[in-house]
């Protein structure tokens, strides 16, 4: 390519998060030569910010960074991925997934081992030791447990719901373990029933013990606040524990329910982290993989960056486009590595070539609260931007080695995402996201039709990436509405207009009325939704349905309809909303939605 005359044209580009097909079209336009991306890689994204660089040089660096190859054609060149490159990427992805499954298995085994000790005895031990199953000596690990619900802070000792999860899993059969790994929920109960795991007979007694610990803990934290230390009498109601593993083996969801008559009441929902998604692998299958070792040799050590003359010029002052970075509560900054590197390019003479994914940067998690000048506006309150030169900026940015691999070649900075082999299959194409972005900016609300279109076209891997549990996807709209709703939206999109209108009028559509394809999507909507942690779930009579929701024998007794209501977005107006509902109308229902979906944009209240 370096001898092809059209490709000697100097390029000036400022492209961020751009599909390869679009990137090549821009270069083709400037160089008057045909450049095509193979269909399999056309949606892969790249960030290219270059100033007066020969086209062949930019194209060569892009292909080398992305492990792609050029093929000469009659009209120009075609970019494609070789079979060997595909095999290497697949092998890295397998090693990564094997590591995560092994780590999840080890943490579940440790959780079960901890539950072999009496819960009252655990309460006498130090909290650090009782949390040993979920903590790691490596300080790069993220906290392995989070809780939302009735407690703001756990007391000393292992939380009871974690203990019960380990206790119940010790009694799971091999068949039940297989179902758990497939993402099918397991249910444990104090009332022995067929297909349900047992819960310990002393559970109600242990609940009193935990309430006492919680009260003592709150009293120690707030000694000047009067806290009611009286405990309610032990409960005799039947308790249920629902366990469900996230599709990426990252979380074990634990939901506790109490039978209070006609319906079950959710007592607490918590999630135990099983694997770490931050940092580089150590002593694992992936860390020993030759393909991974190649990137370790490829990157430039931070110490060498400080000695590179091209990185010693002072960073220029200027104003960053604050709209690209989102200041979150408590000072957290959510930005992609592409946006961080864009800032560096805007304030220096460096050229940036990077692969691009809509994932948040882990390099800096929290902002510094301090007085900022015009060089460091409030939207950029992050420690690495205290640097005076690109060398210092890069050295600080790469210090923790959590975002990816960085290489400096002259005045080029090349960046490759850590775990790109796992990110590629889960990245949602820009052609699906950009229309939603434009709509969200114009109307602030995306409606049911917008979400249904997205749900229809994304893959299962992309669905996982968009879930709230992944916590990393970078979008300008509230993606929580998609969490657990995508299977239901696929089913909704499969209905014809007459069926949709019936459902909106709350006229149930029975399973028998659906086509074979709609029936399959009906089952997947039930199996994939977050119904198991909604406010109203099911009755004690239907609890045995939960483990078999996607099976025809269960689905045949259910119907679909819509619950229309009014809801509000944070700090926004009221809207008409809809909940896609699967169940027995007027008797008991299983809602497929954790969050309400806007029905239509124009119908503001």
C-alpha positions in Angstrom: 0.0 0.0 0.0 2.9 2.4 0.7 3.7 2.6 -3.1 0.1 3.2 -4.2 -0.1 6.8 -5.3 -3.6 7.6 -4.1 -2.7 6.4 -0.7 0.1 9.0 -0.4 -2.7 11.5 0.3 -2.3 13.2 3.7 -5.2 12.5 5.9 -6.8 14.6 8.6 -9.5 12.7 10.5 -11.4 13.1 13.7 -13.5 10.0 13.9 -14.6 8.5 17.3 -16.6 5.2 17.7 -16.9 4.9 13.9 -17.7 1.6 12.1 -15.0 0.4 9.9 -17.2 0.6 6.8 -17.8 4.3 7.5 -14.1 4.9 8.3 -13.0 3.4 5.0 -15.6 5.4 3.1 -14.2 8.6 4.6 -10.7 7.7 3.6 -11.9 6.6 0.1 -13.5 9.9 -0.4 -10.2 11.8 0.4 -8.0 9.5 -1.5 -10.2 8.7 -4.6 -9.7 5.0 -4.2 -12.0 2.1 -3.4 -11.6 0.8 0.2 -14.1 -1.9 1.3 -14.5 -3.7 4.6 -15.6 -7.4 4.6 -19.2 -7.8 5.9 -18.0 -9.7 9.0 -16.0 -6.7 10.2 -17.9 -3.8 8.7 -19.6 -3.0 12.1 -16.4 -3.1 14.1 -15.6 0.3 15.5 -12.5 2.4 15.4 -11.3 5.7 16.7 -8.9 7.5 14.4 -7.7 11.0 15.1 -4.9 11.9 12.8 -3.4 15.1 11.4 -1.7 15.2 8.0 -0.7 11.6 8.0 -0.2 9.5 4.8 -3.3 7.4 4.1 -1.3 4.2 3.6 0.3 4.7 7.0 -3.0 5.2 8.8 -4.6 2.2 7.1 -1.6 0.0 7.9 -1.7 0.9 11.5 -5.5 0.3 11.7 -5.2 -3.2 10.2 -2.2 -4.2 12.4 -4.0 -3.0 15.5 -7.2 -4.9 14.7 -5.5 -8.0 13.5 -6.9 -7.5 10.0 -5.4 -7.9 6.5 -5.6 -6.1 3.2 -6.3 -7.7 -0.1 -5.7 -5.9 -3.5 -8.8 -5.7 -5.7 -9.3 -4.3 -9.2 -10.7 -1.0 -7.8 -8.6 -0.7 -4.7 -8.3 -2.7 -1.4 -10.5 -4.9 0.8 -10.0 -5.3 4.5 -10.8 -8.7 6.1 -10.0 -11.0 9.0 -8.0 -14.1 8.1 -9.1 -17.5 9.3 -6.0 -17.7 11.6 -7.0 -14.4 13.2 -10.5 -15.7 13.8 -9.2 -18.9 15.3 -6.8 -16.9 17.6 -9.6 -14.6 18.8 -12.0 -17.6 19.4 -9.3 -19.3 21.4 -8.7 -16.2 23.5 -12.5 -15.9 24.1 -12.7 -19.6 25.2 -9.8 -19.1 27.6 -11.5 -16.0 29.0 -14.8 -17.8 29.5 -13.2 -20.9 31.0 -11.4 -18.6 33.6 -14.7 -16.9 34.5 -16.6 -20.2 34.9 -13.7 -21.6 37.0 -13.7 -18.5 39.2 -17.5 -18.6 39.6 -17.3 -22.3 40.5 -14.6 -21.7 43.1 -16.6 -18.9 44.7 -19.8 -20.9 44.9 -17.9 -23.8 46.4 -16.4 -21.5 49.0 -19.8 -20.1 49.7 -21.2 -23.6 50.3 -18.2 -24.5 52.5 -18.9 -21.4 54.7 -22.5 -22.5 55.1 -21.4 -25.7 56.7 -20.7 -23.8 59.9 -23.7 -22.9 62.0 -24.9 -19.4 61.3 -24.8 -18.5 65.0 -21.1 -19.4 65.1 -20.4 -17.3 62.1 -21.8 -14.3 63.9 -19.1 -14.6 66.5 -16.3 -14.3 63.9 -14.7 -11.3 62.5 -16.5 -9.9 59.4 -13.3 -10.0 57.4 -12.9 -13.7 57.8 -16.6 -14.5 57.2 -16.3 -12.6 53.9 -13.3 -14.6 52.8 -15.3 -16.4 50.2 -15.9 -13.2 48.4 -12.7 -11.2 49.0 -9.3 -11.5 47.3 -5.9 -10.6 48.5 -5.3 -8.9 45.1 -6.2 -5.3 45.7 -7.2 -5.0 42.0 -10.4 -7.0 42.7 -13.7 -5.2 42.9 -16.0 -5.9 45.9 -17.6 -9.2 45.4 -21.0 -8.5 46.9 -23.6 -5.7 46.7 -26.9 -5.4 48.4 -29.9 -3.3 47.7 -33.1 -3.3 49.7 -33.8 -3.1 53.4 -30.2 -2.6 54.6 -27.9 0.3 54.0 -24.9 -1.5 55.4 -24.4 -5.2 56.4 -23.5 -6.0 60.0 -20.6 -8.0 61.1 -20.8 -11.6 60.0 -22.0 -13.3 56.9 -25.3 -12.0 55.6 -28.0 -14.5 56.1 -29.2 -14.5 52.5 -25.6 -15.4 51.3 -25.4 -18.1 53.9 -28.8 -19.5 52.8 -27.7 -19.5 49.2 -24.7 -21.6 50.1 -26.8 -23.9 52.3 -29.4 -24.4 49.5 -26.8 -25.1 46.8 -25.2 -27.8 48.9 -28.5 -29.7 48.5 -28.8 -29.2 44.7 -28.7 -32.3 42.5 -26.5 -32.5 39.4 -29.6 -31.8 37.2 -30.4 -28.7 39.2 -26.8 -27.5 38.9 -27.0 -27.9 35.1 -30.2 -25.8 35.1 -28.5 -23.1 37.3 -25.6 -22.8 34.8 -28.1 -22.4 32.0 -29.6 -19.4 33.8 -32.7 -21.2 35.0 -33.7 -20.1 38.5 -33.6 -22.5 41.4 -36.1 -22.2 44.3 -35.6 -23.2 47.9 -38.4 -23.2 50.5 -38.9 -23.9 54.2 -42.0 -25.8 53.1 -40.7 -29.0 51.3 -42.2 -29.3 47.9 -41.4 -31.2 44.8 -38.6 -29.7 42.6 -37.7 -27.2 45.4 -34.5 -27.1 47.4 -34.8 -27.3 51.1 -34.1 -24.4 53.5 -32.8 -25.0 57.1 -35.4 -25.5 59.9 -33.7 -22.9 62.0 -34.2 -20.2 59.4 -36.7 -18.1 61.4 -34.5 -18.3 64.5 -31.5 -17.1 62.4 -33.5 -14.2 61.1 -34.0 -13.0 64.6 -30.2 -13.4 65.2 -29.5 -11.3 62.1 -32.0 -8.6 63.1 -30.2 -8.4 66.5 -26.8 -8.0 64.8 -28.2 -5.3 62.5 -29.6 -3.4 65.5 -26.4 -3.6 67.4 -24.4 -2.5 64.4 -26.6 0.5 63.8 -26.4 1.4 67.5 -22.6 1.3 67.3 -22.5 3.4 64.2 -25.0 6.0 65.5 -24.5 6.0 69.3 -26.4 9.3 69.7 -29.4 8.2 67.7 -32.2 6.4 69.6 -32.8 3.0 67.8 -35.6 0.7 68.6 -33.9 -2.5 69.8 -37.2 -4.5 70.2 -37.4 -7.4 67.9 -40.6 -8.7 66.3 -41.7 -12.2 67.2 -40.3 -15.0 65.1 -42.1 -15.4 61.8 -43.8 -18.7 60.9 -44.6 -17.9 57.3 -43.2 -20.0 54.5 -40.1 -18.5 53.0 -38.8 -18.9 49.5 -35.3 -18.2 48.2 -34.8 -17.7 44.4 -31.3 -18.2 43.0 -30.4 -17.3 39.5 -27.0 -17.0 37.8 -26.4 -14.2 35.3 -25.7 -15.3 31.7 -22.1 -14.2 32.0 -21.4 -16.0 35.3 -20.8 -12.7 36.9 -23.5 -12.6 39.5 -25.6 -14.9 41.6 -28.9 -13.2 42.2 -30.6 -14.0 45.5 -34.2 -13.0 46.1 -36.0 -13.8 49.4 -39.8 -14.0 49.4 -42.3 -14.5 52.3 -45.7 -16.0 51.9 -48.2 -13.5 53.3 -51.5 -14.9 52.0 -52.7 -14.5 48.5 -49.3 -13.2 47.2 -45.6 -13.6 48.0 -43.9 -10.5 49.4 -40.3 -9.7 48.4 -38.2 -9.3 51.5 -34.8 -8.7 50.0 -33.0 -8.8 46.7 -29.2 -9.1 46.6 -26.5 -10.1 44.3 -23.2 -11.9 45.1 -20.4 -11.2 42.7 -18.7 -14.3 41.4 -16.1 -13.0 39.0 -14.0 -9.9 38.6 -14.2 -8.0 35.3 -11.5 -5.5 36.3 -7.8 -5.9 35.8 -5.5 -8.3 33.9 -5.6 -12.0 34.5 -3.0 -13.7 36.6 -2.2 -17.4 37.1 -5.0 -18.3 34.7 -5.7 -20.1 31.4 -5.9 -16.7 29.7 -2.7 -15.3 31.2 -0.7 -18.3 29.8 -2.3 -18.0 26.3 0.2 -17.1 23.6 -2.2 -14.7 22.0 -2.5 -12.8 25.3 1.3 -12.8 25.7 1.7 -11.2 22.3 -0.2 -8.1 23.5 2.0 -7.9 26.6 5.1 -7.8 24.4 3.4 -5.4 22.0 2.5 -2.6 24.5 4.9 0.1 25.5 5.9 0.0 29.2 4.9 3.2 31.1 8.5 3.9 32.1 9.5 4.1 28.4 6.7 6.6 27.8 8.4 9.1 30.1 11.6 8.9 28.0 9.9 9.4 24.6 10.8 12.8 23.1 7.5 12.9 21.1 5.6 12.9 24.4 7.4 15.7 26.2 5.6 18.7 24.7 3.3 20.5 27.1 -0.3 19.7 26.9 -2.2 22.5 25.2 -4.9 24.4 27.1 -8.4 24.2 25.7 -12.0 23.4 26.5 -13.2 19.8 26.3 -16.6 19.0 24.9 -18.2 18.3 28.2 -21.2 16.5 26.6 -19.0 13.5 25.9 -18.4 12.8 29.5 -21.1 12.2 32.1 -20.6 13.3 35.7 -22.3 10.7 37.8 -23.5 11.0 41.4 -20.7 11.0 44.0 -18.2 12.3 41.5 -17.9 9.2 39.3 -17.0 9.8 35.7 -18.4 7.5 33.0 -16.5 7.8 29.8 -15.1 5.4 27.2 -11.4 4.9 26.6 -12.0 6.5 23.1 -13.3 9.7 24.8 -10.3 9.8 27.1 -7.9 9.4 24.2 -9.8 12.0 22.2 -9.1 14.5 25.0 -5.4 13.7 24.7 -5.4 14.2 20.9 -7.3 17.5 21.3 -4.6 18.8 23.7 -1.5 17.6 21.9 0.0 16.9 18.5 -0.4 13.1 18.9 -2.4 10.9 16.5 -4.7 8.3 18.0 -5.6 4.9 16.5 -7.8 2.7 18.8 -10.4 0.0 18.6 -13.6 1.3 20.0 -16.3 -0.1 22.2 -19.1 1.5 24.2 -17.8 0.4 27.5 -16.8 2.6 30.4 -13.2 3.2 31.3 -12.0 1.7 34.5 -8.8 3.7 34.6 -10.3 6.4 36.9 -13.5 5.7 38.8 -14.0 8.8 40.9 -13.4 12.5 40.4 -11.4 14.7 42.7 -13.5 17.4 44.3 -11.4 20.5 44.0 -11.4 24.0 42.4 -10.9 23.6 38.7 -9.6 26.2 36.2 -10.6 26.6 32.5 -7.9 24.0 31.6 -9.6 21.3 33.7 -13.3 22.0 33.6 -15.6 20.2 36.1 -16.5 17.4 33.6 -12.8 16.3 33.6 -12.1 16.1 37.3 -10.0 13.0 37.1 -6.5 12.5 38.6 -4.7 11.6 35.3 -5.4 15.1 33.9 -3.1 16.7 36.4 -0.4 15.7 34.0 1.6 18.5 32.2 2.8 16.4 29.3 1.4 13.5 27.2 4.1 11.3 28.7 2.8 12.0 32.2 -0.8 11.6 31.1 -0.2 8.2 29.4 1.9 7.0 32.3 -0.9 7.8 34.8 -3.6 6.5 32.5 -1.8 3.1 32.0 -0.6 2.7 35.5 -3.3 0.3 36.6 -3.5 -1.5 33.3 -7.2 -2.0 33.5 -8.5 -0.4 30.2 -6.3 -2.0 27.6 -2.9 -2.2 25.9 -1.2 1.0 24.8 1.7 1.3 22.4 3.5 4.5 21.3 5.1 4.5 17.8 6.6 7.9 17.1 3.8 10.4 17.5 1.1 7.7 17.2 -0.7 6.3 20.3 -2.2 2.9 19.6 -4.8 1.4 21.9 -6.3 -2.0 22.1 -9.1 -2.9 24.6 -8.4 -5.4 27.3 -10.6 -8.4 26.6 -11.4 -7.2 23.1 -12.0 -10.8 22.1 -15.0 -10.9 24.5 -16.2 -7.3 23.7 -16.4 -7.8 19.9 -19.4 -10.2 19.8 -21.3 -8.2 22.4 -20.9 -4.7 20.8 -24.1 -3.3 19.5 -23.7 -1.8 16.0 -23.8 2.0 15.7 -26.5 1.7 13.0 -28.8 0.5 15.7 -27.7 2.9 18.4 -27.4 6.2 16.6 -31.1 6.6 15.7 -31.9 6.0 19.4 -29.4 8.6 20.4 -30.8 11.2 18.0 -34.4 10.5 19.3 -33.3 10.6 22.9 -31.6 14.0 22.4 -34.7 15.4 20.6 -37.5 14.0 22.8 -35.7 12.8 26.0 -37.9 9.7 25.9 -37.7 6.5 23.8 -41.0 4.7 23.2 -42.1 1.1 22.9 -41.6 1.1 19.1 -38.0 2.3 19.5 -37.1 -0.3 22.0 -38.9 -3.1 20.1 -36.8 -2.3 17.0 -33.6 -2.5 19.0 -34.6 -5.8 20.7 -35.5 -7.4 17.4 -32.0 -6.9 15.9 -29.5 -7.5 18.7 -27.9 -10.8 19.5 -28.0 -12.6 22.8 -24.4 -11.5 23.6 -25.4 -7.9 22.9 -28.4 -8.3 25.1 -26.2 -9.3 28.0 -24.0 -6.3 27.4 -27.0 -3.9 27.6 -28.2 -5.4 30.9 -27.9 -3.3 34.0 -25.8 -6.1 35.6 -23.0 -5.5 33.2 -22.9 -1.9 34.3 -20.4 -0.9 31.7 -22.3 0.1 28.6 -22.1 3.7 27.6 -25.3 5.1 26.3 -26.9 8.6 26.3 -30.3 7.2 27.3 -31.5 5.2 30.3 -30.6 1.6 29.3 -32.2 0.2 32.5 -35.5 0.0 30.6 -33.9 -2.7 28.5 -32.8 -4.8 31.5 -34.8 -8.0 31.5 -37.2 -6.6 28.9 -35.5 -7.5 25.6 -37.0 -11.0 25.4 -40.5 -9.6 26.0 -39.9 -6.9 23.4 -38.9 -9.5 20.9 -42.2 -11.3 21.6 -44.1 -7.9 21.3 -42.4 -7.2 17.9 -43.6 -10.6 16.7 -47.3 -9.8 17.2 -49.3 -8.3 14.3 -51.0 -5.0 14.7 -54.3 -6.6 15.6 -52.8 -8.6 18.4 -50.9 -5.6 19.7 -54.1 -3.5 19.8 -55.9 -6.3 21.7 -53.1 -6.6 24.2 -53.1 -2.8 24.8 -56.9 -3.0 25.4 -56.0 -5.6 28.1 -57.7 -8.4 26.1 -55.6 -11.5 26.9 -54.0 -13.4 24.1 -53.7 -17.0 25.0 -50.7 -19.1 24.2 -52.9 -21.3 22.0 -53.7 -18.3 19.7 -50.0 -17.7 18.9 -48.0 -19.0 16.0 -45.2 -21.5 16.6 -42.6 -18.7 16.4 -44.6 -16.5 18.8 -45.0 -19.4 21.2 -41.2 -19.9 21.3 -40.7 -16.1 21.9 -43.4 -16.2 24.6 -41.4 -18.9 26.5 -38.2 -17.0 26.1 -39.8 -13.8 27.4 -40.8 -15.6 30.5 -37.5 -17.3 30.9 -35.4 -14.2 30.4 -37.4 -11.5 32.2 -36.7 -10.1 35.7 -40.2 -11.1 37.0 -38.5 -12.9 39.9 -37.6 -9.6 41.6 -40.6 -7.5 40.9 -42.9 -6.1 43.5 -45.8 -8.6 42.7 -44.6 -11.9 41.5 -46.8 -14.9 42.0 -48.9 -16.8 44.5 -47.9 -19.8 46.5 -50.1 -21.9 44.2 -48.0 -21.0 41.2 -44.5 -21.1 42.7 -43.8 -24.5 41.1 -44.2 -22.9 37.7 -41.2 -20.7 38.1 -38.6 -23.4 37.3 -40.4 -24.4 34.1 -41.7 -21.1 32.7 -40.4 -21.7 29.2 -41.9 -25.2 28.9 -45.1 -25.5 26.7 -47.0 -27.3 29.5 -46.7 -24.2 31.6 -47.0 -21.6 28.9 -50.2 -23.2 27.6 -52.0 -22.1 30.7 -50.9 -18.5 30.4 -51.9 -15.4 28.4 -50.3 -12.1 27.4 -51.7 -8.6 27.8 -50.5 -5.1 28.7 -50.9 -3.1 31.8 -51.0 0.6 30.9 -50.2 3.2 33.5 -48.6 6.5 34.2 -44.9 6.8 35.1 -42.2 9.4 35.3 -38.6 9.6 34.3 -36.1 11.0 36.8 -36.5 14.7 36.9 -38.9 14.5 33.9 -42.6 14.8 33.0 -45.2 12.1 33.4 -45.7 9.6 30.5 -48.1 6.9 29.6 -46.3 3.6 30.1 -46.9 -0.1 29.5 -45.9 -3.3 31.2 -45.8 -6.4 29.1 -47.5 -9.0 31.2 -47.5 -12.8 30.9 -49.8 -14.8 33.2 -53.3 -15.5 34.3 -55.2 -12.3 34.1 -57.0 -11.2 37.2 -55.7 -14.2 39.1 -51.9 -14.0 39.2 -49.5 -12.6 36.8 -45.8 -12.7 36.0 -44.5 -9.4 34.8 -41.8 -9.5 32.2 -40.7 -6.0 33.1 -38.5 -4.6 35.9 -38.9 -1.1 34.5 -41.9 0.5 32.8 -41.6 1.1 29.1 -42.8 4.3 27.6 -45.8 3.6 25.4 -45.6 6.6 23.1 -43.6 9.8 23.0 -46.3 12.4 22.2 -48.6 11.3 25.0 -47.2 13.5 27.8 -49.6 13.9 30.7 
